[in-house]
């Protein structure tokens, strides 16, 4: 099912004490500028692939944390959004290596300096 921006922005907002587990995360550009100079965006949690609640409506960056395996030593993954374009940028103490390119693009996360 396709959702409109209005539908997504009207989802219930969780309290900061809530620690739900989601199977998907949706990022929605607010089209507003955060004090940091980056875009302000919504982070929405999804269950069974369906957006269910707003995690944050004034976020300017996401730190993708993973405490397991090789990924941990790369300082995980950060994400922010350009303003006003809404282009999403992923970054961290890592690099990205492109694998196959089709309807899906394979992107491998590797160490800086890695091959």
N, C-alpha and C positions, 0 to 999 in steps of 0.2 A: 504494500500500500504506500502511496506517496503522501507526504504530509506537507502542508503549507507552512511557511515561516510563522504565520499567526498561530496555527495550531501548536507548533513546537514552543513558541514563546508563552503560550497559555497553559503549559503543563504545570502540575504542582511543583513547588520548590521544596527541596528537602531542607531539614535543619542541619546545622554544621555538626551536630552530634550523631547524625545518622551515618552508618557505615555499611551501606548496602553493597552487594556484589552484583555486577552487571556482566552480561555477555557481549555487550556492544556499547560504544561511546560515540555520540554524535557531537559534532562541532558546528556551531552556527554563528556566522559573522553578524555582529550587532549593527555594523555600519557606523559605530561610534568610536571615537579615539579615547584610549585609556590615558591616564596621566603620564604613563611611561613613554608615550609616543607611538606605541604599537596599537593594534586594533583591540578593542574590547570584544570578547566573544562569549557565547553561551557554551557550557559543557552539559550535555544531557545524557543521562544513563538509560540504557535499554535492556529489556529482559525479553528473551526469545526474539531478538531482533527488532522489537518494537520500542520506540522511545516512550519512557514511562515518567520520568521526572527530571527537573532541572537541578543539576548539581551546583552550578554556579552561573550567574548571569552577568558577572563583571570580572571575568578572568582575562589576563593578558599573556599568560604562558602556562604550559603544562610540563611537568617533569614526570616522565614515564619511568617509574622506579621498578626494578626487578632485582630481587635479592638472590637469584638462583643462577648458577652456571657462569658461562663465559660472558654473558651480557653484562653482569654486575661490574666487571672491571672496566667497562667502557663508560662508566658514569651514566649508565642508562641512556635515556633519550629525552630531550627537551623539545618543545614545540611552541611556537608563537605565530602570530598572524600579522602580516603587513597591513598598514593603514595608508590609504583608503581602499586599496585593491582587494583586500581579503585573502591574498595569497598566503597559504600556510607554509611555514618554514620549520623543518625538523633539523636539530643540531645537538651537539654534545661533544664529549671527548671521544669521538668516533668518526668513522667515515662510512660511505655507502657505496657498495659495488653492485652494479646492475647486472642481473642475470638475463633470463629470457624476457622478451617483450612481445606481448600479444594483447588480448583483451585485459589480461592481468600483467602487471610488471613485477618481476621478481627483484627485490632489493635486499641485499645481504648487508647486515650491519657488521663492520669490521673495526679493528683497532686503528687509530691514527698511525700511519706508517705501515699498516698491514697491507697485504696484497690480495 
